Amino acid sequence: MRERGPAHQPHVFADDSILFCRPQISAAPAFVVYSGPMSRDPGSKDDKGKVIIARSRQLDGSFSSDTGKLLALREGLLLAKFYNIDVKTAEVDSSFVASILNSQKPFLGDAKFIVNDIKALFLAFGICKCQATLKSGNSLALNLAMLAFSSSREQIWLDSSPLVVLFLVF
């Protein structure tokens, strides 16, 4: 599909002896695009992979937690597209949000336009399915979200993680 910018080690999904290499995007109210080891079970994701890009900022407005996750995922996909990072897997820590994004039926809720944007970005990246993960498997993105609430500034990290977030995660 798209050519990726600088070479990054993608996630490795192990299925018996077959290995699949895919970059990963993880969304909470903040998001992270990272690479590193990851099992096929979304709940046992290893957050110790190399961070390709991370962004932390407050989203203005009043909306539900699920809409916040959708907004963060869309922001993450748009930023990955801007930096020409070829993302192959998307993850959210909400099975409800994942089911909305994986459904073939059109979403008719308030966030319809956000869901449509994400599905179009999934198509552009070649992402077939959004995976649901446990909050504990999404700790880096969640800690970035907490960092966003403690600062009024937007923050972006390329090829690194903020040390304060790494301290919270590990």
C-alpha positions in Angstrom: 0.0 0.0 0.0 2.0 3.0 1.3 5.8 3.2 1.6 6.9 3.7 5.1 9.5 6.4 6.0 12.5 5.4 8.1 12.9 1.6 8.7 11.3 0.4 11.9 11.2 -3.0 13.5 7.5 -4.0 13.3 5.5 -6.0 15.8 5.9 -9.7 15.5 2.8 -11.9 15.9 3.7 -15.5 16.6 1.3 -18.2 15.4 3.1 -21.6 15.7 6.1 -21.2 13.4 4.6 -18.5 11.2 5.7 -14.9 12.0 3.8 -11.8 10.8 5.4 -8.4 11.0 3.1 -5.4 11.4 3.4 -1.9 12.8 0.8 -1.3 15.5 -1.3 1.7 16.6 -2.8 1.8 20.0 -5.5 4.3 21.0 -6.9 5.6 24.3 -7.6 9.3 24.8 -4.0 9.5 23.5 -2.2 7.2 21.0 1.0 5.5 20.3 2.4 3.9 17.1 5.1 1.5 18.1 7.0 -1.6 17.2 8.2 -4.5 19.2 7.1 -8.0 20.3 3.4 -8.7 20.6 1.4 -11.9 21.0 -1.8 -12.6 19.1 -3.7 -12.2 22.4 -4.4 -8.5 22.6 -4.5 -8.7 26.4 -0.9 -9.8 26.7 0.7 -7.0 24.5 4.3 -6.1 25.5 4.5 -2.3 25.8 8.3 -2.5 25.8 8.4 -2.2 22.0 10.1 0.8 20.3 7.9 3.8 20.0 7.7 5.1 16.4 5.5 8.1 17.2 3.4 9.2 20.1 1.1 12.2 20.6 -0.5 13.6 23.7 -3.0 16.5 23.7 -6.3 17.5 25.2 -9.4 17.1 23.0 -11.8 20.0 23.6 -15.5 19.2 23.9 -17.9 17.1 25.8 -18.2 13.5 24.6 -18.4 9.9 25.8 -15.3 7.8 26.6 -16.0 5.7 23.4 -16.2 8.8 21.2 -12.9 9.9 22.8 -11.3 6.6 21.8 -12.6 7.0 18.3 -11.2 10.5 18.1 -7.8 9.4 19.4 -7.7 6.5 16.9 -8.6 8.8 14.0 -5.9 11.3 15.2 -3.3 8.5 15.4 -4.1 7.2 11.9 -4.0 10.7 10.5 -0.6 11.4 12.1 0.7 8.1 10.9 -0.4 8.9 7.4 1.2 12.4 7.6 4.5 10.8 8.7 4.1 8.1 6.0 4.1 5.3 8.6 2.5 2.1 7.2 0.2 0.9 10.1 -1.2 -2.6 9.7 -2.9 -3.2 13.1 -5.3 -1.0 15.2 -6.1 -1.5 18.8 -8.5 0.1 21.3 -9.2 -0.7 24.9 -13.0 -1.0 24.3 -14.6 -4.1 22.8 -17.6 -1.9 22.0 -15.6 0.5 19.9 -13.8 -2.4 18.2 -17.1 -4.0 17.4 -18.4 -0.7 15.8 -15.3 -0.5 13.7 -15.4 -4.2 12.7 -19.1 -4.1 11.8 -20.1 -4.2 8.1 -23.3 -2.3 9.0 -23.2 1.5 8.9 -22.9 3.2 12.3 -25.8 5.5 13.0 -24.7 7.1 16.3 -23.5 10.6 17.0 -19.9 9.7 16.0 -20.9 8.4 12.6 -18.6 10.8 10.7 -15.6 9.8 12.9 -16.4 6.1 12.4 -16.6 6.7 8.6 -13.2 8.5 8.7 -11.6 5.7 10.6 -13.0 3.0 8.2 -11.7 5.0 5.2 -8.2 5.2 6.9 -8.4 1.5 7.6 -9.0 0.9 3.9 -6.1 3.2 2.9 -3.7 1.4 5.3 -5.0 -2.1 4.6 -6.2 -2.7 8.2 -8.7 -5.5 8.1 -9.8 -5.5 11.7 -9.6 -3.4 14.9 -8.5 -5.4 17.9 -9.8 -4.9 21.4 -7.3 -4.9 24.2 -7.4 -4.7 28.0 -6.6 -1.4 29.6 -3.5 -3.0 31.1 -2.4 -3.8 27.6 -2.8 -0.2 26.5 -0.9 1.4 29.4 1.5 3.6 27.3 -1.4 5.3 25.5 -3.3 5.6 28.8 -0.3 7.2 30.5 0.1 9.6 27.6 -3.6 10.6 28.1 -2.9 11.3 31.7 0.1 13.4 30.6 -2.2 15.4 28.3 -4.6 16.2 31.2 -1.6 17.5 33.2 -0.4 19.8 30.5 -2.1 22.3 28.3 0.5 21.8 25.5 0.3 19.3 22.6 3.2 17.0 22.7 4.6 14.7 19.9 7.5 12.2 20.3 9.2 10.7 17.2 11.2 7.5 17.8 11.1 7.9 21.5 8.8 7.9 24.6 8.6 10.7 27.2 10.6 9.6 30.2 7.8 10.4 32.6 5.5 8.0 30.7 8.1 5.3 30.5 8.5 5.6 34.3 4.8 5.2 34.8 4.6 2.2 32.4 7.6 0.1 33.6 
